[in-house]
Amino acid sequence: MTTLTKGRTMSESANTPAARTGDGGSRVITIGQGKTIKDAAARMLSHNVGCLIVVDDQDRFIGLITERDISRHVAIHPDAGEGIQVRQIMTHRVVSGAPGIATSEATRIMMANRIRHLPLVENGVVVGILSSRDIMSQQLMEDRAAAEEVAMLSKCLKSIDLSEAAEIVAAEAPKLFKASNSVLCLYPGGDHTREPELISSNRCPCVGGHLKGPKGLDATQGQGDSAEASGPNSHLDAKIDAECARCGGKPPRVVLPLEITGLPEFGSGKEKRLTGFLCMCGLPESSLANCELVEYKAKLTREILIAHLTNATRYQQARLTSLTDPLTGVGSRKLLEDKLHEEHDRAIRYKRPFSVAIIDLDHFKMINDSFGHALGDEAIRRLAECVRQEKRGLDVLARYGGDEFVLLLPETCAEEAGALLERVRLRVRDISFDDTDKAAAAPGVALSISCGVAESLLDASEVSGDVMRRADVALYEAKNAGRNCVKVWCPEMNRLACTGDIEIERIKKLQRRIMGLSEKAEKLFMESIWSLVQALEAKDLYARKHSENVTAYAVGIAHTMELGPKYVDLIRRSAMIHDIGKIGIPDAVLFKPDHLTAHERRVIEQHPLIAVKILEKMSFLENEIAIIRHHHEKWNGQGYPDGLSRTAIPLGARVIAVADVFDALVSSRAYHASRSVAEVLAILKDSSGYDFDPTVVVAMIAWIESVAHRAGHAVEEITADGLLAACESVKAGQEPISPAGVDRQGLVQPPAESPVHVLA
């Protein structure tokens, strides 16, 4: 007899170890009511039991005597044990149970009545006894066996591929519960109204149906409204939902809630969360009689599945990261190389064409240098979105370099690919930044692309990289044609590809000669532009040698920050011509001895843009142009002309900004008297973190302190002339000034406190 009650049961209780309290089999050990307690104690000892069933003269059950009853009596009456009969101390009102009672119910009765033995009575006859010790022993054995069985599951879950891991889970986990059907579902963000992100089934008839799991079940509380749930980690149903029944599901079933958290969501930086369930139905009916054992196995299984699926999901995320460009969300270079090999092999095998297009964003470096990397990134994202909207679903789009994309077009000839790229080119031309917060920093920015297209030759001797090389040649032709166009490769483009027909050594000599001429031309240009700057400043009695002084201060700061010789030289050249744009400002405004009106100030603020106009045709000055354009930007974004802030401002521009203001304040002007070096340093320190980059201000202070230390003076005693003289000595061949307090990677440590004030 088996009772279908929540908890483990004693099926055929009289034949279980817990009921075998008789000698020679399953006979119950009894004692007559007229026997003495000494006889009872001897009988218990000989049979190794803790209680005896008391019967009358007709062998009818009338009570129960335990070793505890005997011990209590002897403790109270130590001299009265010889003649005391069992009937005098036995328990008359015995708590009993029926054969087949669930062990959980038996445990509950024992705890409620504070007893350790429970007779099993049928028709007034005791057929067995349940002992708390026996129950605990059996539970431990069952739990150990269940744990060993679940541990075998972890040996099966070796795959780290998420799809394969899900298939193994759906196939192997049901075997632990002898379930006939199973389905694993995981939903993004726990939203069961969306399509499952992961689904795997082992003959589950519900696949393709509702797949929402039991009602009210979530990953943290396994309680439903359709059946009993006996724990927080799983959900055991004696019946199933009507929808499952209509699909062909069979009760009973067990559902394991699953929650996978702590996963970095690709491209967003947020935490990804997957929740769902593993539902297994068609369990044996005996599962309901052993609910506690099923729940225990379910808890262990759930922990193993969550750990394994989490690892597999992390692996999938890492693999996705390696195959996807994080900025645009399109494929990575690795993905393109893999797909290109696959498509090339397929094309050779079936003699079907494919094409490759290389897309290059025109003048991307100028966009980055002039408007900042934030706008450059936005331009890259917009270009990727344009191509994504025009391409077909089977086409592969990948970011190949900083501003280059490659489009792999299966089953496409070159002419068809060229037409598609022409549509992309026209779409890119219409990109506008008016709908973004970067529009103010990029007035009138227009994007264009150059494209090179090549088709596979379907030649067995060709390798997959050959079609990429031909597309690259076509892209080169597009750039030579003035950019903003699409060129399709043709054999004539290979006219210079045969190196045997080219005098390589002669070309190298010519290259070296042109490089020498280019360096001379650059030097002559810088000398000429420097002469213009000096002539311009000579008109102003107060601003003479301003650019020369700013250059000296900027170089001193750059050396202190240990920016490296090439970058220091870049800052030097930029500082020399940073005010060349003032040549376009009317003298009446430029040399006005009084304060400027609002209109006049707007005119003055045009001089960085005028400088860009003057220099933009000089390609060798493209890095200097970006610095000159932004040398009046402020750390807080309140500067001009583009309102850049913080590190969006080129580092060279931040250095020159500090040097520029320092020279203006230590020099006499028509509208203010000169200030001491110490006073100006206090002003710079107050404006650090507001108008100026704190790192640059700290470097300026460190440089001046080092100069003063070398001269044997305090900072309060050093003068602007002394600083300039130190700069002249450095130019004459002495070591650059690199004071202590600056780390070896050029990162100057900011001051502990940087009060924020606006320069007056």
N, C-alpha and C positions, 0 to 999 in steps of 0.2 A: 504494500500500500504506500503510495506517495502523495504527500499533501502539496498542492500547488500554491505555496505561500512564499512571500518574499523572504529570501535568505536560504542558506543551505539546509537541506533536509536529510533525515536519516531514512533512506529507503530501506524497507524491510528491517526495521529497527532491531527486531529480536535477533537478527543474524549479524549485526554490525559489531565491531570490537567494543564499542561503548556499551553494548547490552550483554556482552558475554561475561556475566558475573557468576556463573555457576561452574561447578567442576565437571569436567568431562563433556564439554560442549556448551550449549546455550541455556542450560537449566539454571533458573534463578536460585540463589542461595537463600534459604529460609531458616527460621528458628522458631521453635514453639514459644508461646507466651509464658509458659511455666518455667522455662529454663532460667538459670541465673545469669547475671551480667558477666560473671566470670566465664561461663560457657560461651556467651556471645562474643566476648573478647577473643577467646581461644579460636572460635570458628572464623572470626574475621582475619586473625593472624594466619591461620592455616590456608585460607583461600585468597589471601592478599587483597581483601576488599575493604572498603570504608564504611559499608552499611549492610544491614540484613533486613530482609522482609519478614515481618512477624505474622505468624498464622495461628489460628485457633486449633482446637482439637480435631476439627473437620478439614484442616488445611485451607481454610478460607483466609484471605488477606484482611488483616485487621489493623496493621500499623507498620511503623518503620523505626528501627533503632540504628543509630550511627555511633561511630567511635567518639564523636564529640559529645553525645549524650552520656556515654560511659565515663569519659574523662571529667565532665562537669560534676557528675554524681560523686565520683571518687574524690575529687578535689574538695567537695563540700563535706562529705561523710567518709573520711579515710578509713574508719573502723567498721563500716557497715556494708562492705562489699560482698561478704561471703553469702549471705542469705537473700540478697535482693534479687527479685525476679524481673525478667524482661518487661512484663506487663506494667510494672510500677514506674518505669522511666521512659518507656517507648513513646513515640509521637503517634497519637491516635488520629488526629485530623491531618492526613497526609495530602500534600499537594502532588497531583499526578498529571500525566499527560497521556494522549492516545498514541498508539503505535503509528509510526510514520510522521510524527510531529517534526516540523522544521527545526533544525538546530538553532536557528536565530530565535525562534519562538521559545524553544526550550531554554536558551540562554536568558531571554527576557524574563521568563517565569522564575528562574533560579535567582536572578538579581533582585526581582521585586520581592521575593519571599526570603531572601538571604539564606538560600540553601545550596548545597553542592551536589545533590543527587535528586533525580526526578524519575520516579517509577513510571513505567509505561503499562497502563491497565486496560485490559480488554475483557468486557463481560465480567467484571469483578475479579479477574485473575491477572496477577502481575506477570507480564511476558518479557520484561526487560527493565534495565535501569540505565539512564543516561547520567554520566559523571561529567562534571565541569572539566576535570583534568583530561578525560578522554576526548571531549569536544574540542578543547584547545589543541590537543595533539593532532587530531584529525585535520583541523583547520590549518595548522602549520604545515602538515604534509601536503595538503592540497595547494596551499599558497606557494610552497617551494616547487612543486611540480609545475604550477602555472608559470612561475618566474623562469624556470628552465626552458619551458616551451616557448615563451615570448622571446627569450634571449636568442633562440635559434633564428627568429625573424631578422634580427640585426645582421646576422651573417649573410642573409639573402640580399640585404639592401646595400650593395656595394657600388652601384652606378652613381656617378655624380651628374649625369645628364638628367635634367628635370623631367622631361617627357618619359624617358626610360624608367626613372625612379618611380614615377606615378603609376606606370604599368605594373611594375613589380609590387608596389603596395596594394593595388587593386587585386592582384592575383594571389599574393601570399598571405596577407592579413586575414582574409576570410577563413583560411584553413585553421587558424587558431580557435575559431568559434564554430567550425563546421557549418558555416553559412554557405548557401548555394549561390547567392548573387551579391555583388558589391558595386558601389560607384563612389569615386573620389571627386569632389568638387571644391575648388578654391576660387573665391570671388575677390576682385580688387577692392580694397577698403572695406570689406565686409558687406558690400551692397549686393544683396541677393536678387535685386531687380535687374541687375546688369548681366551680360553674358559671362559665364565662368572664364576666368583666365587660364585655368587648368582643369581638365576633366579626363578621367580615365575610368574604364568600367570592365568588370568581369562578368559578362552575360547579364547585366542588369537590364530588365525590361523597361525601366523608367528613363533610360537615356534618350534624350530628345523630347522628354516631357517637361514636367514642371521643375524638377531638380531644385527644390527649395529646402529640403531637409525637413525634419519634424517641426511642427509649429512651436514657436517660443524658444527654440534652441539657439544658443549662441556659443561662442568659443569659451566663455568663462563661466557659464552656468547651464548645466545640462538638465533643464527642467522643461517638460512639454506639457500640453494640456490634453493629450490624447491617451496617455498611459502613465504608469508610475515611473518615476526616475529616482534612482537610489544613490546618486552621488553627483558631485560637481564636475566630474570629468567625462562622463558618458551618459548615454540615454538608452535604456532597455525598455522596449515596448512589447506588451502582450498582444497588441494589435497594431495595424498600420493605418495610415491615412487613406481616405477613400480614393484619392487620386492615384496613390501607389497601387491600391488594390485593382483599380480599373486597368492599370498598365500591366498587371500580372505579378506584382510583388506579393510575397507570402510572409505572414508573421510566423514566429516572433522575429524581431530585428533588434540590432544594436547599432547606435550611431555614436561615433567619436567626433566631438567638436575639435576643430583644428584652427590654430591661430599662429601665423608666422609673422613676426614683427622684427624691428631693428634692421630692416633692409634699406639701404640707400636707394632712393628712386632715381633712375637714370635721368640726367639732364635737368633735374629740379633741385637737387640737394636736400629734398624733404625725405622723411622716413616713409618707406613703403610698407603696407600692411595687407596681408592676404588672410582671409578667414573663410571657413567653409566646414566640410564634414567628410567623414568616410562612413557611408551607410552600408550596412550588411544585413540582408534579410534571408529568410528561409532557414533560421537556426533550428536545431532540434528542440522539441517541446521541453525536454529536460533542462534546457537553459533557464527557463522561468523558475524551475524548482531550485536551481543553484544560482540565484541572482547575485549573491555576494561574490561568488567565485568569478562569475562573468564580469562583474564590475571591476574586480581586482585585476583580471587579465586586461580589461579594456583600459584601465588607468595606465598600466605598464606599456601597453601597445601604443597608446596615444603619445606618451612621452618619447618613445623611440621614433615614431613617425614624425613628430614635430621636429626633433633634432635632425633627422635625415633630410626631410623636405626643406628645412631651413638651409642646410649646407648645400643642397642641390640648387636651391633658388639663388643663393649667393654666388655659386659658380656660374649660373646662367647670367646673372647681372654683370659679373666680371667679364664674361665672354662677350656680352652685348656691348659693354664699354669698349672693348678692344675692336669691335666691328662697327662702331658708330661714332661719328664726330660729335663731341659734346656741345659745340657751339651751335651747330645747325640741325643736328638730329639726322642728317643723311649718313650714308655709309662712310667708313674710314678707308684709308689707302689699302689696308690689309684686306678688307672685304672686296674692294675692286680687283686686287690682284688674284684673289681666289676665284671670283666670278669670271674674270677675263680668261683664266686658264680653262675653266669649265666650258665657257661659251666657245672658245677656240677649238677645243677637242670636239664639241658637238658639231660645229660648223664643218670641220674637216670630215667627220664621219658621215654626215648626211648631205654634204655639199649645199648647205644653206648659208646665206650671207648674214653678216652682222656688221655694225658700224660702231666707231668710237668717236666721240666729240670731246675736245678739250676746250673748256670755257675759262677765259681769263678776264678778271675785272680790271678795266682800264684805269691807270693812274691811281691804283690803290694806295701806294706808298704816300702819294701827295695827300690823299684823303686822311690817312692816319696822322701824318705830320702836321697838317694844317688844321684839322678839326678834332683830333684826338682819337685814341683807340676805341673809345665807346661808340663813336659814330662809325668807325671802321668795322667794328663787330656787327653793328646794326645793318650796315650795307651788305656784309657777307650773308647775314640771315635773310635779308630781303631777296638777294640774288638766288639763294638756295630755294626759297619758297616759290619764286617765279618758275624755276626749272621744274620743281616738283609738280606744279599745277599743269604744266604743259606735257610732261612725259607720260607714257603709258604705265600701267601697273607692273608689267614684267620688266620694264627698263630699270637699270641699276644706276643710281646717282651717288657719287662719292666725292668727298672733298679730298683733293689730291695734294694740295699745298696751301700756303697762306691765303692766296686769292684765286686759286685754280680749282675748278671742278671738272670731273670726267663723267660723261654720260655714256653708258654701255647700252647699245640698242640692238637686241636680238632680232633676227628676221627683218632687217632693215638695210636697204641699199644706201649708198652715199647721198643720192639726190633726195631721197625721203628724209634722211637725217638732216641734210642742209636746210630743207624747208622747215623742219621742226625747230632747228636752232635759230632760224630767221624769225619765227614767231616769238621765241624766247627773247631775242635781241630787242624786238619792238616792245615787248612787255617790260623789260628792264629799263628801257628809255623813259617809261612813264612813271618810274618809282619816284615817290615824293616823301619827304620827311616832315611834311606839315602836320601830320597827325601824331607826332611824337614830341617828347620834351626836349629832343635834341635839335628841333627845327631852328630855334633861335641861334644855335651854335653853327648851323650849316645853311645859311640863307642861299637859296638858288643852287644847291648842289645837285648836279645831274650825273647819273650813272650810265655807263656804257660798257659793252663787253666785246671782246674779240674772240672768235671761235675758229678752231681748226677741226675738220672732219675727215675721217679716212675709213675706207671699207676694207674688210678682210679680202685677201686674194684667193682664198680656198686652195692654197698651195701647200702640199704636205711638207715641203721644206721650210715653210714659214713658221716662225715661233710666235707666241702670243704677244711678245713685246714689240714685234715689227709693226703691227698696226698702230700701236701707241706712238712709235717713232714717226710714222707717216703723218699721224694727226698733229704731232708736235711741229713738223715741218710746215703743215698747212697753217697752224697757228702763227708761226713766225712770218709767213707770207701775209697773214691778216694784219699783223702789227706793222709790217713794212708798208702796207697799203694805207696807213693812216689810222688804224684801229677802228673800232665800232663797225665791224663787218664780219661776215662768215665766209671762210674759204674752204673749199673741198679739195682734198689732195688729188693731184694728177701727176703723171710720170715726169712732166717737164719740171716739176718742183725739185727733182733729184739731180738737176744739172750740175750741182756742186757737191754731190754726195760721194763721188768717186775720188778718193784722196790721191790716187795714183796720178791724176792729171793736174795736181795742184803743187806748186812750189812751196812746201810747208816752211822750209827754212827762210825763204824770202819773205813769206808772210810774217813770220816771227820777228824778223829784223825790222820790217815796216811797223809792226805793232809797237816794238820798243821805241822806235823813232817817234811815232805819233804820241806815245805816252810822255816822252820827253818834251815834245812840243806842247802837249796839253798842260803839263806842269808849268812850263814857262808862261803859257797863256793865262793860266790861273794866277800865277804870281804877278804878271803885268796887270791883270784886271784888278786884283786886290790893291796893288799900288795905286792904280788910277782911282778907284773908289775911295781909298783912304785919303787921297789928295782932295777929293770933293768934300769929304767929311771935314777935313781940317779947314778948307776954305769956307765952308758953311759956318763952322764954329768961330772962325776968326771975325765974323761980323758981329758977334755978341761979346761985349766986353767981359760979361760975367761967366760965360759958358766956354771960354777958351780951354782947350785940353780936356774937356769933359769926357769925350769918348776914350781918349788915351788913359785918363784916370780910371774910368770904369773898367777898362780892359785890365789894368794892373790889379785892381781890387778883385775882379772876377777870377783872374788866374790864381791869385793868392788863395781865394776860397776853394777853388777847384783842386789845387795842390793839397790843401789841408784835408779835403774830403777823399784824397787819393783816388781820383776818378780815372786815372790812367792817362798816359801821354796823348793818345789820339783824341780822347774826349776833352782834355784840357785845351788842345789846339783848336778843337771845334768851338769851344767857348771863347777862346781868344779872338778868333776870326769873327764870330757873331758879335762880340762886344765892340770890336773896332767899328763895325758899320751898323750898329743897332739903331742909330738915329738918322740914317740916310734918308728916311722918308720925310724928314722935316724940310727937305729941299722943296717939297711941294706945298708947304704952309706959307701963306702970305707973311711978309716981314712984319707988317703992322700987328699981326697976332703973335707971331713967334717971339718978337723982341719987345712986346708990350711991358712997360715997367710996373704996371698996376695989376690988380687982380683981374682975372678973365671973367667975362660974362658966360652964361650957360651956353650960348651959341658958339662963342669963341672956344670954349672948352671942348665942345663937340668937334670943332674943326681940328683942334690939336690932337684929339684922340684918333684922327684918321691917319696919323703918320705911320703906324705899323703896317696898315694896309697899303699905303703908298709905297713903302719899302718893298713889300711883296710884289707889287706891280713892277717896280724897277728891276728886281732881281729874278723874277720867276722864269725868265728865259735862260738863265744860267743854271743848267742842270747840275753842275758840280757843286752848287751852293744849296741843294735842296734841303739838307739838314740844317744849315744855317738859317734858311728862310723860315722854317718852323719855329726856331728859337726867337728870331727877330719879331715874328708876328705876335708872339705871346709874352713878350718881356714886360708887358704892363698888366698881365693877368694877376689876380690876387688869390691867395690861398683859400679865402672864403667864397670865391666865385663872384665877387663884386667888381672885378676888374674889366678891362676892355682889350681887344674888340669882341671877343667871343664868349666872355663870361665863364671860362673854364675854372675849375676848382681843384685843389689838392694835387694828387699825382697825375691828373689828366693834363696838367701843364707840363710841358717838357722840362726836364731837370735843368738844362742849360738856361732856359728862360727864368727859372726860379732863382738861379745863381745871379744872373745879370740884374734881376729886379732888386735884389738886396744891394748889390754894388752900385747900381744907378741911384737909388735913394740915399745911400751913404755919401756918395760924392756930392749930390745936390745939397745935403744938409751941412757938410763940413765946408762948403764953399759959400762965398757971398753971392747973393742974388739981389736984383733990384727990389724985390719984395720981402727979403729977410736977410738978417746978418748971419755970418757963419757961426756954427756951433763947434764946441770942442768935440774931440773924438769920444770922450767919456759920455758926454750928453747924447750924442747920436747913438752910441751903443745902448744907452738906456731906452731911447725911443724905439730902436729896433727890437729890443727885448720885449718891450710892452706890446709891440705889434706882432710878435711871433705867435703863430697859430691863428692869426686873424688876417693880416695882410700878407705875411711872408711865411714860407716853409720853415718850421722850427729847426729842422736839421741844418738848413743853410745858415740861419742866424747864429746857431751855436758854432758852426764852422767859422763864420766871420769873426766872432768874438775870440775863438781859440787862436785864429791866425794873428789877430792884433795882439793878443796877450803874448804869443810867441815872439813876435817882432819886438815888443817892448822888453821882454826878458833878455833877448839877445843884445839889445842896445843898453841894457842895464838900467832901464827906467820902469816906473810903475805905469799902468795903463792910463792913469790920469795925466801923466806927463807926456805921453806920446802925442805927436801932431800928425796931421795929414801929410805934411811934407816928409816927415820921418818915415811914414809908411811907404810913400812913393819912392823914397831913396832906397828903402829895403828891397822894393820890387826891382829897382835898377841893378842892385847888387846881385840879385838872383839871375837876372837876364845876363849879367856879365860872367856868369859861370859858377856861382855858388850853388850849394844844394838847395832844393825847394824846401820851404818851411813846412814841417810836419810835426806839430806839437803833440805832446801827450794829451790824452783825453779823447783822441780820435781812434776808433778801432781800425784794424788792419784791412777791413773790407770797405772802408770809405763811409761807414755809417756813424755819423757823429751822434754822440749821446745827447738827447735834449735835456734842457734844464729841468730841475724838479718842479718848478712852477713857471708858467708862462702867462702872465697877465695879458688879457686881450684888450687892446685899445685901438682906436682908429688914428692913423697919422693925421696930424693937424694940417 
